[in-house]
Each structure stands twice: as structure tokens, then as C-alpha cells.
């Protein structure tokens, strides 16, 4: 069973500002992530700051998200270029 993807409203700005080809790559990776969030091919890293946050790389883009296994939901908190990630 797939996980449901929920997006922070700020993440929608990324898709509006960046080229369609880049947005399509990210969309494909998010769909793959929703099918099996813990698969090794997702290139994910657990972040140290919080217990539930993960980071996934897509080229120079970083996607920060949390997984709720009980509700089968992935909450996408940030989609940013590497240079702007990991900063409050």
C-alpha cells in the first residue's frame, strides 16, 4: 500500500519557480518514495535534529520530509536547493 503525500504550502512555491523538467524529476522521486519510503534506492538520510525527519537528494535539490507509519503519510516540509537547505 502506498503512503499519502502531504505538502507544506511553502513547497508549492518551488514547483512554480523552477523549470518543469526539474519539477518532473522531483515528482517522480516523490511518487517512488510514496510507494516504499524505506527502500534503499530512495537515497534518504535520517536527519539528526529530529526523530522523524528525513532528507532525500534529487541532484542539487534536497527534500526534507517526515514519515508517519501509523497514518501511512509522508509530510513534505521543504524542497530547496542544497545551498538553502538545513537552515531555519
Backbone torsions as a table, in degrees:
resi	resn	phi	psi	omega
1	UNK	NA	136.8	-179.3
2	UNK	-78.6	154.5	173.7
3	UNK	-88.3	149.6	177.6
4	UNK	-86.4	138.1	178.7
5	UNK	-98.1	128.6	173.7
6	UNK	-119.5	138.4	-176.1
7	UNK	-116.1	139.1	170.4
8	UNK	-67.6	142.8	179.9
9	UNK	-56.2	-29.1	179.2
10	UNK	-67.3	-27.2	-178.8
11	UNK	-70.1	-26.1	178.3
12	UNK	-64.1	-29.8	178.2
13	UNK	-61.8	-34.9	179.5
14	UNK	-59.0	-46.8	-177.4
15	UNK	-66.2	-30.2	179.3
16	UNK	-76.5	-30.3	-173.8
17	UNK	-91.1	-24.0	-172.5
18	UNK	-102.8	158.8	-178.7
19	UNK	-58.6	150.9	-177.7
20	UNK	-60.2	-39.3	-178.9
21	UNK	-61.5	-39.8	178.4
22	UNK	-68.7	-41.1	178.5
23	UNK	-63.5	-37.7	179.5
24	UNK	-66.3	-38.8	177.1
25	UNK	-61.3	-44.8	-178.5
26	UNK	-66.0	-42.3	179.0
27	UNK	-60.2	-44.2	178.8
28	UNK	-61.8	-42.0	179.7
29	UNK	-66.4	-37.6	178.5
30	UNK	-67.2	-36.8	176.7
31	UNK	-65.0	-43.5	176.8
32	UNK	-61.4	-41.9	178.2
33	UNK	-61.1	-41.6	-177.8
34	UNK	-67.1	-25.6	179.8
35	UNK	-75.3	-35.7	177.8
36	UNK	-156.1	87.6	-173.0
37	UNK	-65.6	-18.1	-177.3
38	UNK	-106.6	11.9	179.1
39	UNK	-69.2	143.9	-176.8
40	UNK	-66.2	-28.0	-178.3
41	UNK	-74.4	-5.0	179.5
42	UNK	-76.3	-9.5	178.6
43	UNK	54.4	51.3	-179.0
44	UNK	-104.9	154.4	178.1
45	UNK	-134.0	134.4	176.5
46	UNK	-78.1	129.5	-179.6
47	UNK	-80.7	146.1	-175.3
48	UNK	-80.0	-25.7	-174.8
49	UNK	-64.0	-38.9	-177.5
50	UNK	-128.7	163.2	-176.9
51	UNK	-80.5	-22.6	-172.9
52	UNK	-114.8	2.7	-176.4
53	UNK	-93.8	142.7	177.5
54	UNK	-129.4	161.5	177.4
55	UNK	-128.9	137.8	176.6
56	UNK	-126.8	137.3	177.8
57	UNK	-96.5	138.2	170.5
58	UNK	-134.9	92.1	-174.1
59	UNK	64.0	-122.9	179.9
60	UNK	-93.5	6.6	-178.0
61	UNK	-101.3	142.1	176.7
62	UNK	-117.2	133.4	178.3
63	UNK	-114.9	121.4	179.3
64	UNK	-107.1	130.0	-175.2
65	UNK	-150.6	167.0	176.4
66	UNK	-125.2	147.4	-179.4
67	UNK	-115.2	127.9	174.1
68	UNK	-110.3	101.3	-175.7
69	UNK	-71.0	-27.3	-179.7
70	UNK	-72.3	-36.4	179.6
71	UNK	-97.1	0.0	-178.1
72	UNK	53.0	51.8	-176.3
73	UNK	-130.9	141.3	172.1
74	UNK	-116.3	121.1	-180.0
75	UNK	-101.5	112.2	-179.6
76	UNK	-86.3	110.8	-175.0
77	UNK	-89.8	-37.9	-177.2
78	UNK	-145.0	143.7	167.9
79	UNK	-133.8	110.4	-175.0
80	UNK	-144.7	157.4	170.7
81	UNK	-63.2	155.2	-176.7
82	UNK	-53.4	-40.2	-176.8
83	UNK	-64.1	-25.4	-178.2
84	UNK	-102.6	0.4	-177.6
85	UNK	-84.0	162.6	173.4
86	UNK	67.8	14.7	177.3
87	UNK	-114.4	139.6	179.9
88	UNK	-67.8	NA	NA
